[in-house]
């Protein structure tokens, strides 16, 4: 293959003119760089090159570059050699070996135009570095020097313009030339000098990428204290008088935000404080934008790293900015996203089981949004520890938060007011006892149901008193649910009221049955005479009370006085099998708020229930059912809280009941019975004994804490 002609004859000729000896094998660009370094070792102080001389070199490089792009420029070998010879001797010495190294590559390699550009940049960088090392330049003057050098190199860079335009059009970010020069310069600064500069007020002069790489290396060596000091010093540059210093620092802080968030938080807190202070006093519109961006980025880093003291500083700084420049912080708050992260903060606390240090201070700065989320989350919590922690969060917001909840209960709409009941019942049960009975009379049945469920997480003593206070005001279909809830508290305060219900012939049979079951759960010895009467009373040829009331009385008596109960039950004509399906006692140490009232029964074959009170009724296929309710799959899905009539036909017998829809899943719908004729309940008991066999023991400990699901506010 024919050897291509020398693509850089002018440069090669110039190199030969400088050095008559043979040229050694090159090492590409690094060869030229190495030669420049070796030239420094040869030249003493008397050969120090002046800035004007270096700029003349760069101008000559630019002309050489133009000659390759446009032959009409006429930069032949003779002209180039003549121009070089006219330079001062010290400039020629500085340039000799670098040019020779570059020219040596030309005969064997395809011309690389950027190589000439790199040579020019390298000369500028070496001059800046030498001047800095000799103490002729301070660090902040290096940037200005490189800017001046960059002007001379601009002509060479035009060679690359088309490539950069293509990159920009493709969405690829192209670094500024001054940045590249800065980075090349700092790459060659000795480590000791770097540390000295970074610990000074001139640290802003160092390119952020170089700061990052230097500090990351220090972190790997375990120099945490020094890294913290450097980061704080860098952040302090945001308050310097120089516009350029503030501009560069603001941009750098955004790039270094992750480093600020990697330590103990002190550097992050200090940087947010300083940037916030500068934001409050900055008057230059362009700098306001850059400082705002740095403030937002650091604040976001504080949030993502859960550095709550730093977040508190960010919010406090926003208040300070707003005080000095009204309206200026309105656009910053959404960008920081502190309020948007409240669900994350709360859910993390629920997962860990404790409130992180500093979190309450942050949430106290956002009381309205915090209270809104915590209230919503409380209503969807299934475990007592979660509810107690959420109540602690609200306590941390202060008395105003509790007063606000009370105000909602007093004046808000029924659907809004009922949602604060559980939380307020934890924090101020007296306020609930004072307000709720009055408001309950104005609310519909669906809200009455929600009211009882909202009170489930309240501590037992307060829950009992609150439920007793509203019992007579509750809708008649919701009272059985309230009686069940009262019985699960284990509190004896409700026994007198339950005895009234159990001994009264004038109330609904289903409510009376629930009162009897509650007395059994509470082991109410005072109920012994009433229960014996219901169990054994006769009217001539038949028992005085319905079978279901007598079964419930027998089951309750077994809990209260087993010895007496055995004889009474046998005399009443019941067998052991008749009493199998009984209410479940609550597990007092359980975390679960809503424990089952009856054991789960998985049927040997599915039952089909039909709704009776809807505009478009449908069938429910029920695989699981007990005396309290069940789970079924149907053609439609109803909202939780919906009251439905249900009918079950078995042969010529029909069982009717009313139930409330509970959880609705894609393939299933849970429902809870709220009313049923006692004869129908006896038939249901018989069917369950036939199809369900022995009940499956409930184990609340097996119910997992499905945490971490952030509730979505609608």
WOSULGI-V277089 format. One record per residue. PHI is phi in radians with two decimals (* if undefined). BURIAL is # if it has 9 or more other ideal C-beta (glycine too) atoms within 8 Angstrom, else .. D_LAST is the distance of its C-alpha to the last C-alpha in whole Angstrom. Layout:
((PHI,BURIAL,D_LAST) (PHI,BURIAL,D_LAST))
This chain:
((*,.,76) (-1.29,.,77) (-1.24,.,76) (-1.16,.,74) (-1.14,.,75) (-1.11,.,74) (-1.32,.,71) (-2.20,#,71) (-1.08,#,75) (-1.12,#,75) (-1.15,#,73) (-1.13,#,75) (-1.10,#,78) (-1.11,#,77) (-1.13,#,76) (-1.13,#,80) (-1.16,.,81) (-1.32,#,79) (-2.25,#,81) (-1.24,.,84) (-1.26,.,83) (-1.17,.,81) (-1.60,#,77) (-1.41,.,76) (-1.08,.,73) (-1.44,#,70) (-2.19,.,66) (0.96,.,64) (-1.12,.,62) (-1.10,.,63) (-1.10,#,66) (-1.10,#,66) (-1.10,#,64) (-1.11,#,66) (-1.16,#,69) (-1.12,#,68) (-1.11,#,67) (-1.18,#,71) (-1.12,#,72) (-1.13,#,71) (-1.23,.,73) (-1.29,.,76) (-1.40,#,76) (-1.60,.,76) (-1.02,.,75) (-1.21,.,78) (-1.73,#,76) (-1.04,#,73) (-1.52,#,71) (-1.46,.,70) (-1.05,#,67) (-1.07,.,69) (-1.17,#,71) (-1.13,#,67) (-1.12,#,66) (-1.15,#,69) (-1.01,#,69) (-1.12,#,65) (-1.09,#,67) (-1.12,#,69) (-1.04,#,67) (-1.08,#,65) (-1.14,#,68) (-1.10,#,68) (-1.09,#,65) (-1.13,#,66) (-1.13,#,69) (-1.32,.,67) (-1.47,.,65) (-2.37,.,67) (-1.02,.,71) (-1.17,.,72) (-1.12,.,72) (1.33,.,75) (-1.63,#,74) (-1.50,.,77) (-1.08,#,78) (-1.10,.,81) (-1.11,#,79) (-1.10,#,76) (-1.10,#,79) (-1.09,.,80) (-1.14,#,77) (-1.15,#,77) (-1.13,.,80) (-1.36,.,80) (-1.25,#,77) (-1.04,.,78) (-0.99,.,79) (-1.11,#,76) (-1.24,#,74) (-1.13,#,76) (-1.11,#,76) (-1.07,#,72) (-1.60,#,72) (-0.95,#,74) (-1.21,#,73) (-1.13,#,69) (-1.14,#,71) (-1.11,#,73) (-1.12,#,70) (-1.22,#,68) (-1.17,#,71) (-1.11,#,72) (-1.43,#,69) (-1.11,#,70) (-1.13,.,73) (-1.85,.,71) (-2.20,.,67) (-1.10,.,66) (-1.00,.,65) (-2.01,.,62) (-1.00,#,61) (-1.04,.,58) (-1.09,#,61) (-1.13,#,63) (-1.12,#,60) (-1.09,#,59) (-1.08,#,63) (-1.10,#,62) (-1.12,#,59) (-1.15,#,61) (-1.07,#,64) (-1.12,#,61) (-1.15,#,59) (-1.10,#,63) (-1.13,#,64) (-1.11,#,61) (-1.15,#,61) (-1.09,#,65) (-1.11,#,64) (-1.17,#,62) (-1.19,.,64) (-1.42,.,67) (1.43,.,65) (-1.39,.,65) (-2.23,#,62) (-1.45,.,59) (-1.06,#,56) (-1.19,#,54) (-1.41,.,57) (-1.08,#,57) (-1.05,#,54) (-1.12,.,56) (-1.08,#,58) (-1.13,#,56) (-1.08,#,55) (-1.16,#,59) (-1.10,#,60) (-1.05,#,57) (-1.05,.,58) (-1.23,#,61) (-1.46,#,60) (-0.97,#,57) (-1.09,#,60) (-1.13,#,60) (-1.18,#,56) (-1.05,.,56) (-1.07,#,58) (-1.62,#,54) (-0.99,.,52) (-1.09,.,52) (-1.12,.,50) (-1.16,#,48) (-1.09,.,47) (-1.09,.,46) (-1.12,#,44) (-1.12,#,42) (-1.13,.,42) (-1.47,.,40) (1.47,.,38) (-1.60,.,40) (-1.30,.,40) (-1.92,.,43) (-1.18,.,44) (-1.19,.,47) (-1.13,#,50) (-1.11,#,50) (-1.06,#,48) (-1.09,#,50) (-1.10,#,53) (-1.00,#,51) (-1.14,#,50) (-1.09,#,54) (-1.08,#,55) (-1.26,#,53) (-1.11,.,54) (-1.73,.,57) (-1.31,#,57) (-1.04,.,58) (-1.01,.,56) (-1.07,.,58) (-1.17,#,57) (-1.06,#,54) (-1.09,#,53) (-1.10,.,55) (-1.18,#,53) (-1.17,#,50) (-1.63,#,50) (-2.03,#,52) (-1.25,.,50) (-1.75,#,51) (-1.09,#,48) (-1.09,#,46) (-1.24,#,49) (-1.39,#,48) (-0.99,#,46) (-0.95,#,43) (-1.11,.,43) (-1.26,#,47) (-1.05,#,45) (-1.05,#,43) (-1.09,.,45) (-1.16,#,48) (-1.24,#,45) (-1.10,#,44) (-1.15,.,47) (-1.13,#,48) (-1.11,#,45) (-1.11,.,46) (-1.51,.,50) (1.45,.,48) (-1.53,.,48) (-1.15,#,45) (-1.09,.,46) (-1.13,#,48) (-1.04,#,45) (-1.06,#,43) (-1.12,#,46) (-1.14,#,46) (-1.09,#,42) (-1.14,#,42) (-1.13,#,45) (-1.08,#,44) (-1.12,#,41) (-1.16,#,43) (-1.19,#,44) (-1.15,#,41) (-1.81,.,43) (-1.21,#,47) (-1.21,.,48) (-1.17,.,49) (-1.05,.,46) (-1.10,.,47) (-1.11,#,46) (-1.17,#,43) (-1.11,#,42) (-1.13,#,43) (-1.13,#,41) (-1.05,#,38) (-1.14,#,38) (-1.12,#,39) (-1.07,#,37) (-1.10,#,34) (-1.32,#,36) (-1.73,#,37) (-0.97,#,34) (-1.10,.,33) (-1.15,#,37) (-1.10,#,36) (-1.51,#,33) (-1.61,.,35) (-1.68,#,37) (-1.49,.,37) (1.72,#,35) (-1.15,#,38) (-1.17,#,38) (-1.17,#,34) (-1.08,#,34) (-1.14,#,37) (-1.15,#,36) (-1.13,#,33) (-1.09,#,35) (-1.18,#,38) (-1.15,#,36) (-1.09,#,34) (-1.07,#,37) (-1.20,#,38) (-1.09,#,35) (-1.21,#,36) (-1.95,.,39) (-1.16,#,39) (-1.98,.,40) (-1.28,.,41) (-1.00,.,38) (-1.12,.,38) (-1.20,#,39) (-1.01,#,36) (-1.10,.,34) (-1.20,#,35) (-1.16,#,35) (-1.06,#,31) (-1.08,#,31) (-1.13,#,32) (-1.09,#,31) (-1.11,#,27) (-1.10,#,29) (-1.15,#,30) (-1.16,#,27) (-1.13,#,25) (-1.13,#,28) (-1.06,#,27) (-1.19,#,24) (-1.17,.,24) (-1.59,#,28) (0.97,.,26) (-1.56,#,29) (-1.12,#,27) (-1.07,#,30) (-1.20,#,30) (-1.14,#,26) (-1.07,#,27) (-1.12,#,30) (-1.10,#,28) (-1.20,#,26) (-1.14,#,29) (-1.14,#,31) (-1.07,#,28) (-1.09,#,29) (-1.15,#,32) (-1.09,#,32) (-1.10,#,30) (-1.16,.,33) (-1.57,.,35) (-2.34,.,34) (-0.90,.,31) (1.56,.,28) (-1.30,#,29) (-1.57,#,26) (-1.10,.,23) (-1.40,.,23) (-1.42,#,24) (-1.01,#,21) (-1.10,.,19) (-1.22,.,21) (-1.15,#,22) (1.25,#,18) (-1.09,#,19) (-1.16,.,16) (-1.16,.,14) (-1.61,#,16) (-0.95,#,15) (-0.99,#,14) (-1.11,.,17) (-1.07,#,19) (-1.17,#,18) (-1.13,#,18) (-1.14,#,21) (-1.13,#,22) (-1.15,#,21) (-1.16,.,23) (-1.43,.,26) (1.43,.,26) (-2.64,.,27) (-1.55,#,26) (-1.13,#,27) (-1.03,.,30) (1.57,#,28) (-1.16,#,25) (-1.09,#,25) (-1.11,#,26) (-1.20,#,24) (-1.12,#,21) (-1.15,#,23) (-1.45,#,23) (-2.28,#,19) (-1.10,#,19) (-1.14,.,16) (-1.14,#,13) (-1.12,#,15) (-1.11,#,15) (-1.10,#,11) (-1.22,#,11) (-1.09,#,14) (-1.07,#,13) (-1.11,#,10) (-1.17,#,12) (-1.05,#,15) (-1.20,#,14) (-2.00,.,14) (-1.63,#,17) (-1.92,#,20) (-2.29,#,23) (-1.13,#,24) (-1.06,.,25) (-1.11,#,21) (-1.13,#,21) (-1.14,#,24) (-1.15,#,23) (-1.10,#,20) (-1.13,#,22) (-1.13,#,24) (-1.07,#,22) (-1.17,#,21) (-1.02,#,25) (-1.18,#,25) (-1.36,#,23) (1.80,.,26) (-1.09,.,27) (-1.05,.,25) (-1.14,#,21) (-1.14,#,23) (-1.10,.,24) (-1.15,#,20) (-1.09,#,19) (-1.10,#,22) (-1.13,#,21) (-1.08,#,18) (-1.07,#,20) (-1.35,#,22) (-2.14,.,21) (-1.32,#,17) (-1.11,.,16) (-1.00,#,17) (-1.15,.,13) (-1.38,#,13) (-1.14,#,16) (-1.15,#,16) (-1.26,#,14) (-1.66,#,16) (-1.03,#,19) (-1.09,#,20) (-1.14,#,19) (-1.21,#,21) (-1.12,#,24) (-1.30,#,24) (-1.60,#,25) (-2.59,#,27) (-1.07,#,27) (-1.11,.,30) (-1.13,#,27) (-1.14,#,26) (-1.10,#,29) (-1.41,.,30) (-1.68,#,27) (-1.06,#,25) (-1.00,#,28) (-1.21,.,28) (-1.33,#,25) (-1.04,#,25) (-1.10,.,27) (-1.62,.,25) (-1.73,#,22) (-1.33,.,22) (-1.02,#,23) (-1.04,#,19) (-1.31,#,18) (-1.04,#,22) (-1.07,#,21) (-1.10,#,18) (-1.06,#,20) (-1.10,#,23) (-1.20,.,20) (-1.15,#,19) (-1.43,#,22) (-1.01,#,23) (-1.37,#,23) (-1.13,#,25) (-0.89,.,29) (-0.88,#,31) (-1.06,#,33) (-1.17,#,30) (-1.09,#,28) (-1.04,#,32) (-1.11,#,32) (-1.19,#,29) (-1.16,#,29) (-1.14,#,33) (-1.16,#,32) (-1.87,#,29) (-0.98,#,31) (-1.24,.,33) (-1.57,.,30) (-1.26,#,28) (-1.00,.,28) (-1.04,.,31) (-1.37,#,29) (-1.66,#,27) (-1.04,#,30) (-1.00,#,31) (-1.17,#,28) (-1.15,#,28) (-1.14,#,32) (-1.04,#,31) (-1.12,#,29) (-1.06,#,32) (-1.20,#,34) (-1.43,#,32) (-1.35,#,32) (1.35,.,36) (-1.53,#,37) (-1.37,.,40) (-1.07,.,39) (-1.54,#,38) (-1.03,#,41) (-1.00,.,43) (-1.16,#,40) (-1.14,#,40) (-1.11,#,43) (-1.06,.,43) (-1.15,#,41) (-1.17,#,43) (-1.67,.,46) (-1.59,.,45) (-1.48,.,46) (-1.71,.,44) (-1.92,.,41) (-0.97,.,39) (-1.05,#,40) (-1.20,#,37) (-1.16,#,36) (-1.11,#,40) (-1.07,#,39) (-1.14,#,36) (-1.15,#,38) (-1.13,#,41) (-1.06,#,39) (-1.11,#,37) (-1.09,#,41) (-1.17,#,42) (-1.06,#,39) (-1.49,#,40) (0.92,.,44) (-1.39,#,45) (-1.10,.,48) (-1.16,.,49) (-1.51,#,47) (-0.93,#,50) (-1.08,.,52) (-1.10,#,50) (-1.15,#,49) (-1.12,#,52) (-1.13,.,53) (-1.09,#,50) (-1.22,#,51) (-1.93,#,55) (-1.10,#,55) (-2.25,.,57) (-2.22,.,58) (0.92,.,62) (-1.64,.,61) (-2.51,.,57) (-1.27,#,55) (-1.25,.,53) (-1.90,.,50) (-1.00,#,47) (-0.96,#,48) (-1.13,#,44) (-1.14,#,45) (-1.20,#,48) (-1.09,#,46) (-1.08,#,43) (-1.13,#,46) (-1.11,#,48) (-1.11,#,45) (-1.17,#,44) (-1.14,#,48) (-1.07,#,48) (-1.31,#,46) (-1.46,#,48) (-2.54,.,51) (-1.00,.,52) (-1.13,.,56) (-1.13,#,56) (-1.09,#,53) (-1.02,#,55) (-1.21,.,58) (-1.15,#,56) (-1.17,#,54) (-1.10,.,57) (-1.19,.,59) (-1.43,#,56) (1.50,.,56) (-1.65,#,53) (-1.74,.,53) (-1.04,.,51) (-1.08,.,49) (-1.15,.,48) (-1.83,#,46) (-1.12,#,45) (-1.40,#,41) (-2.14,.,40) (-1.11,#,37) (-1.62,#,36) (-1.31,.,37) (-1.24,#,34) (-1.61,.,34) (-1.11,.,34) (-1.64,.,34) (-1.35,#,31) (-1.40,.,28) (-1.23,#,26) (-1.37,#,24) (-1.77,.,24) (-1.44,#,28) (-1.16,.,29) (-1.47,.,32) (-2.39,#,34) (-1.17,#,35) (-1.28,#,34) (-2.15,#,36) (-1.64,.,36) (-1.29,#,38) (-1.25,.,41) (-2.55,.,40) (-1.22,.,37) (-1.80,#,36) (-1.99,#,35) (-1.86,#,33) (-2.13,#,32) (-1.28,#,30) (-2.20,#,32) (-2.03,.,29) (-1.76,.,27) (-1.09,.,28) (-2.13,.,28) (-1.32,.,29) (-2.59,#,29) (-1.67,#,31) (-2.06,#,30) (-1.60,#,32) (-1.97,#,32) (-1.62,.,33) (-2.29,#,32) (-2.72,#,33) (-2.52,#,34) (-1.22,#,35) (-1.76,#,31) (2.71,#,29) (-2.98,#,29) (-2.27,#,27) (-2.48,#,28) (-1.96,.,27) (-2.41,#,27) (-1.37,.,26) (-2.24,.,23) (-2.12,.,20) (-1.92,#,19) (-1.20,.,15) (-0.97,.,16) (1.70,#,18) (-1.25,#,20) (-1.53,#,23) (-2.25,#,26) (-1.60,#,30) (-2.17,#,31) (-2.34,#,35) (-2.13,#,37) (-1.84,.,41) (-2.22,.,43) (1.17,.,47) (-1.64,.,47) (-1.66,.,45) (-2.19,.,42) (-1.89,#,39) (-2.05,#,36) (-2.73,#,33) (-2.01,#,30) (-2.48,#,27) (-2.00,#,23) (-1.20,#,21) (-1.87,#,20) (-1.13,.,18) (-2.06,#,18) (-1.80,.,19) (-0.95,.,20) (-1.95,.,24) (-2.74,#,24) (-2.40,#,22) (-1.56,#,23) (-2.51,#,25) (-2.24,#,26) (-1.19,#,29) (-2.12,#,29) (-2.83,#,33) (-2.88,#,36) (-1.08,.,39) (-1.14,#,41) (-1.17,#,44) (-1.13,#,41) (-1.16,#,40) (-1.14,#,43) (-1.13,#,43) (-1.09,#,40) (-1.04,#,41) (-1.12,.,44) (-1.10,#,42) (-1.13,#,40) (-1.16,#,44) (-1.31,.,45) (-1.74,#,42) (-1.80,#,41) (1.12,.,44) (-1.36,.,43) (-1.18,#,40) (-1.46,.,38) (-1.11,.,38) (-1.42,#,34) (-2.24,.,34) (-1.17,#,31) (-1.16,.,32) (-1.43,.,31) (-1.40,.,28) (-1.32,.,26) (-1.52,.,24) (-1.39,.,21) (-1.69,.,20) (1.54,.,18) (-1.57,.,15) (-1.31,.,12) (-1.20,#,9) (-1.71,.,6) (-1.39,.,4) (-1.93,.,0))
